[in-house]
């Protein structure tokens, strides 16, 4: 629902032809105009994301406006509120994606993995490391990719972004989502390291790779 409202508000700002007509300036109302509603921005921890993304959208839509549309305080005020509503809705969606997908596709498989299983190295690539003063190179085995559930986690998140209309999501919001996912992922592996899990050397290397 939040995602739908965010898309509607964004489309109204960028493509509505009726909004400028409905809010055309009139001598009797332009001076006494007051916003119809206000958003509780003080309750948002990501208000800077709202301002940054809203500013980006403002620059894009400003290029499409005629001089008559640009000099319209009523229209500017409503569009500002619509931009804020759109960003606020997308932040709700971003928080849901971070919490839901991290718990379902990453946290559960990580906690069930056998981090004390040294046989995982059998599928790793062999690397050669030259040692100073040694006649032969030391052979190392390193994972060539993250765990399969990490790849699945990233794929599911990308699929959700595509489902939400990735081409319409502001880049600032995508960066915010990526940072949230990174922090959530690190917290999952931090629990593995700080809890009573038996972790062998190979398991530790795989955690670093993930």
C-alpha positions in Angstrom: 0.0 0.0 0.0 2.8 2.4 0.9 4.6 1.6 -2.4 1.4 2.2 -4.4 0.9 5.6 -2.7 4.5 6.5 -3.3 4.2 5.8 -7.0 1.0 7.7 -7.3 2.4 10.8 -5.7 5.5 10.7 -7.8 3.5 10.3 -11.1 1.3 13.2 -10.1 4.3 15.4 -9.6 6.1 14.4 -12.8 3.3 13.8 -15.3 0.0 15.3 -14.2 -1.4 17.9 -16.7 -4.5 18.6 -14.6 -2.7 19.6 -11.4 -1.3 22.9 -12.8 -4.7 23.8 -14.2 -6.6 23.0 -11.0 -4.0 25.0 -9.0 -3.6 27.9 -11.3 -3.0 31.2 -9.4 -6.0 33.4 -8.7 -5.8 36.9 -7.1 -8.3 35.9 -4.3 -6.6 32.7 -3.1 -2.9 32.9 -3.8 -2.1 35.1 -0.8 -4.2 33.1 1.7 -3.2 29.6 0.6 -2.3 27.1 3.3 -1.1 23.5 2.9 -3.9 20.9 3.1 -1.9 18.6 5.3 1.6 18.2 6.8 3.8 15.1 7.1 5.2 14.0 10.5 8.8 14.5 9.3 10.1 14.9 12.9 9.3 11.2 13.5 11.4 10.1 10.6 15.0 9.1 11.3 15.8 9.3 7.6 14.5 12.9 7.0 17.8 13.7 5.2 17.0 11.1 2.7 13.6 12.7 2.1 15.1 16.1 1.6 17.9 14.9 -0.7 15.6 12.7 -2.9 12.9 15.4 -2.9 15.5 17.9 -4.2 16.5 15.6 -7.0 12.9 15.1 -8.1 12.4 18.8 -7.9 15.2 19.5 -10.3 13.9 16.9 -12.8 10.3 18.2 -12.8 11.4 21.9 -12.9 12.9 21.3 -16.4 9.5 20.2 -17.7 7.6 23.3 -16.4 6.7 26.3 -18.3 7.5 29.8 -16.9 3.8 30.2 -15.9 3.9 26.9 -14.0 7.1 27.8 -12.2 5.7 31.0 -10.8 2.8 29.3 -8.9 3.2 29.1 -5.1 0.1 27.0 -4.7 1.4 24.4 -7.2 4.9 24.4 -5.8 3.5 23.8 -2.3 1.3 20.9 -3.3 4.1 19.3 -5.4 6.5 19.7 -2.4 4.0 17.8 -0.2 3.5 15.1 -2.9 7.3 14.6 -3.2 7.6 14.3 0.6 4.7 11.8 0.7 6.3 9.8 -2.1 9.7 9.6 -0.4 8.1 8.8 3.0 6.2 5.9 1.4 9.3 4.5 -0.3 11.1 4.7 3.0 8.5 2.5 4.5 8.9 0.0 1.7 12.7 0.2 2.0 12.5 -0.7 5.7 10.2 -3.6 5.0 12.5 -5.0 2.3 15.5 -4.7 4.6 13.8 -6.5 7.6 11.7 -9.1 5.7 14.3 -10.2 3.1 17.2 -10.3 5.5 15.3 -12.4 8.0 13.9 -14.8 5.4 16.7 -15.3 2.9 19.8 -14.6 5.0 19.4 -14.9 8.8 17.8 -18.3 8.8 20.3 -20.0 6.4 23.3 -18.4 8.2 22.2 -19.6 11.6 21.6 -23.2 10.2 24.9 -23.4 8.4 27.7 -25.7 9.7 30.5 -23.3 10.3 32.7 -26.0 11.8 32.7 -28.1 8.7 36.1 -28.1 7.2 35.1 -30.1 4.1 33.7 -26.9 2.5 37.2 -26.2 1.2 36.8 -29.1 -1.2 34.9 -26.8 -3.5 37.3 -23.9 -3.3 39.9 -22.8 -5.8 43.5 -23.5 -5.2 45.8 -20.5 -4.9 49.6 -20.5 -4.7 51.4 -18.2 -2.3 55.2 -17.7 -2.6 57.0 -17.9 0.7 60.3 -16.0 1.2 63.2 -18.4 1.3 61.1 -21.4 0.4 61.7 -23.7 -2.5 58.1 -24.5 -3.0 55.0 -22.4 -3.0 52.4 -22.8 -0.2 49.0 -23.9 -1.5 46.0 -22.0 -0.3 42.3 -22.8 -0.8 40.0 -19.9 -1.0 36.2 -19.6 -1.8 35.6 -18.2 -5.3 32.1 -16.8 -4.4 29.9 -16.1 -1.4 27.6 -18.8 0.0 24.7 -19.8 -2.2 22.1 -18.3 0.2 23.9 -14.9 0.0 23.6 -15.0 -3.8 19.9 -15.9 -3.5 19.4 -13.1 -1.0 20.8 -10.5 -3.4 18.8 -12.0 -6.3 15.5 -11.8 -4.3 16.2 -8.2 -3.3 16.9 -7.3 -6.9 13.7 -9.0 -8.0 11.7 -7.0 -5.4 13.3 -3.8 -6.6 12.3 -4.7 -10.2 8.8 -5.6 -9.0 8.5 -2.2 -7.4 9.4 -0.4 -10.6 13.2 0.1 -10.2 13.3 2.7 -13.0 11.0 4.9 -10.9 12.8 4.7 -7.6 15.1 7.6 -6.8 18.8 6.8 -6.8 19.1 8.3 -3.3 16.5 5.8 -2.0 18.3 2.9 -3.7 21.6 3.9 -2.0 19.7 4.2 1.3 18.3 0.7 0.7 21.7 -0.8 -0.1 23.2 0.7 3.1 20.4 -0.7 5.2 20.9 -4.2 3.6 24.6 -4.0 4.3 24.1 -3.1 7.9 21.5 -5.8 8.4 23.8 -8.4 6.7 26.7 -7.5 8.9 24.6 -7.8 12.0 23.6 -11.3 11.0 27.2 -12.5 10.7 28.1 -10.5 13.9 25.6 -12.8 15.7 27.4 -15.8 14.4 30.8 -14.5 15.5 29.6 -13.4 19.0 27.5 -16.4 19.9 28.5 -19.9 20.9 29.1 -21.3 17.4 32.0 -23.6 16.7 33.8 -22.0 13.7 36.7 -23.7 12.0 39.3 -21.9 9.9 37.5 -22.7 6.7 34.2 -21.4 8.2 35.9 -18.2 9.2 37.3 -17.7 5.7 33.8 -18.3 4.2 32.3 -15.7 6.6 34.9 -13.1 5.4 34.1 -14.0 1.8 30.3 -13.6 2.4 
